Amino acid sequence: MLSAGVPRLAPAVASSEPYCSHYAGSGIPPGSGIPPWGFHATQSLSGARHGYAHGWGDINLDASRISGRICQYVSGPGQGTRAVAVQLESHITYHTHEGQMWGYAGNIITANMEVVASTDPRCPVGTHGHVTMYASYDGVRSDSIRFFFDSGCWYQSNLYHGPQVDAQVPPL
């Protein structure tokens, strides 16, 4: 299925709704919790590829718990668009309100994830990885999202960074 030229992913479990569909807005996608985490990012990637990703969910920093989903679409010359949907594992592996990235202060959260739907033959359902989300503060726009996937899924291991990334990572 296609939505605005981007493949829609089949759900990991039976459902009439796609698990991951294209979000064309800016800012944090709808459906974020209270307090929410979320992001919206687009980026030119290496090898003349282009990436688009968005994610959102609930978070409880006192309990180091997170939930939510992330969708990523990567297209490149002769490759078409390859998409993955990941589910965050519930435990936050790292978080801080006093983080430093790209030379700026901000909030950082790292969590493990698992692919639950995929149109990328090299990144099958069940592939594990982790994501690091960074939201700068004090009026700086230098947010970033970085995906790290296990072997075979290199096409989806990408960095989104800069003013075209809008991230909300709550403080402690």
C-alpha positions in Angstrom: 0.0 0.0 0.0 1.1 3.6 -0.6 0.3 6.8 1.2 1.6 9.9 -0.4 4.2 7.8 -2.3 5.5 6.2 0.9 4.8 2.5 1.6 2.5 1.7 4.5 3.7 -1.2 6.6 1.6 -4.2 7.5 1.0 -4.6 11.2 3.0 -7.0 13.2 -0.3 -8.4 14.5 -3.5 -8.9 12.6 -5.4 -5.6 12.2 -7.3 -3.7 9.5 -5.2 -0.6 10.2 -1.6 -0.2 9.1 0.9 -0.2 11.9 2.9 2.7 10.5 1.6 5.3 8.1 3.1 8.5 6.7 2.9 11.5 9.0 3.0 14.7 6.9 2.9 17.3 9.7 5.6 19.2 11.4 6.5 19.0 15.1 5.6 16.1 17.4 3.2 13.6 15.8 -0.3 13.4 17.3 -1.1 10.8 19.9 1.8 11.6 22.2 1.3 10.9 25.8 1.4 13.1 28.9 4.3 13.6 29.4 5.1 12.7 25.9 8.3 12.1 23.9 8.3 12.5 20.2 10.0 13.7 17.1 9.7 14.5 13.4 12.8 14.4 11.2 13.9 14.6 7.6 17.4 14.3 6.4 19.7 13.9 3.4 21.7 10.8 4.1 25.0 9.4 2.7 25.0 7.7 -0.7 22.4 10.2 -2.2 19.7 8.7 0.1 17.0 10.6 1.8 15.4 9.7 5.2 12.2 10.6 7.0 11.3 9.4 10.5 8.8 10.1 13.2 7.9 8.7 16.5 6.0 9.3 19.7 4.8 7.7 22.9 4.5 7.9 26.7 7.4 8.2 29.2 7.8 7.9 33.0 11.3 9.0 33.8 10.9 8.3 37.6 10.4 4.6 36.7 12.8 4.6 33.7 9.9 3.4 31.5 9.0 4.3 27.9 6.6 3.1 25.3 5.8 4.1 21.7 6.7 3.5 18.2 9.0 4.9 15.5 8.6 4.8 11.8 11.4 5.4 9.3 11.4 5.6 5.5 14.7 5.6 3.6 14.9 6.1 -0.2 17.8 6.0 -2.5 18.7 5.8 -6.2 17.6 2.5 -7.6 16.5 1.3 -4.1 12.9 2.6 -3.9 11.7 3.4 -0.4 12.4 1.0 2.4 10.5 1.4 5.6 10.6 0.0 9.1 8.4 0.3 12.1 10.0 -0.3 15.5 8.5 -0.7 19.0 10.5 0.6 21.9 11.3 -1.8 24.7 9.9 -0.6 27.9 13.1 0.1 29.9 15.0 3.3 29.3 18.7 2.4 29.1 20.0 6.0 29.6 18.5 9.5 30.3 19.7 12.8 31.5 18.6 16.4 31.6 22.2 17.6 31.8 23.4 16.1 28.5 25.7 17.7 25.9 25.5 16.9 22.2 26.7 18.9 19.2 28.1 21.5 21.6 24.7 22.3 23.3 22.9 21.4 26.5 19.8 19.2 26.2 17.9 16.1 27.3 19.0 12.7 26.1 17.2 9.4 26.2 18.4 6.0 24.9 16.1 3.0 24.6 16.3 -0.4 22.9 14.0 -1.2 20.1 12.8 -4.1 17.9 11.6 -4.1 14.3 7.9 -5.1 14.2 7.2 -4.4 10.5 9.5 -3.9 7.5 9.6 -3.5 3.8 13.4 -3.7 3.9 14.5 -7.3 3.1 17.8 -6.8 4.9 16.0 -5.6 8.1 13.5 -8.3 9.0 10.9 -8.3 11.8 12.7 -9.2 15.0 15.9 -7.2 14.3 17.0 -5.4 17.4 18.8 -2.1 17.9 18.6 1.1 20.0 17.8 4.8 19.4 19.3 7.9 21.0 17.0 10.9 21.1 18.4 14.3 21.9 16.4 17.6 22.4 18.4 20.8 22.8 17.0 23.5 25.0 17.6 27.2 25.7 16.3 28.3 22.3 18.8 26.2 20.3 17.6 24.0 17.4 20.2 21.2 17.2 18.0 18.2 18.0 18.9 14.7 16.8 17.7 11.1 16.5 20.2 8.3 15.9 19.2 4.7 15.0 21.6 1.8 15.6 20.4 -1.5 14.2 22.0 -5.0 14.6 23.9 -6.5 11.6 22.2 -6.7 8.2 20.1 -3.6 8.9 22.7 -1.0 8.0 20.4 0.8 5.6 18.2 1.8 8.5 21.0 2.9 10.9 20.9 6.6 10.3 21.5 10.0 12.1 19.0 12.8 11.8 20.4 16.1 13.1 19.9 19.8 12.8 17.1 22.4 12.5 15.0 20.0 10.4 14.6 17.7 13.4 11.9 18.6 15.9 12.4 16.5 19.1 10.6 16.6 22.4 12.5 14.7 25.1 11.2 15.5 28.6 13.5 16.5 31.4 13.9 14.6 34.7 
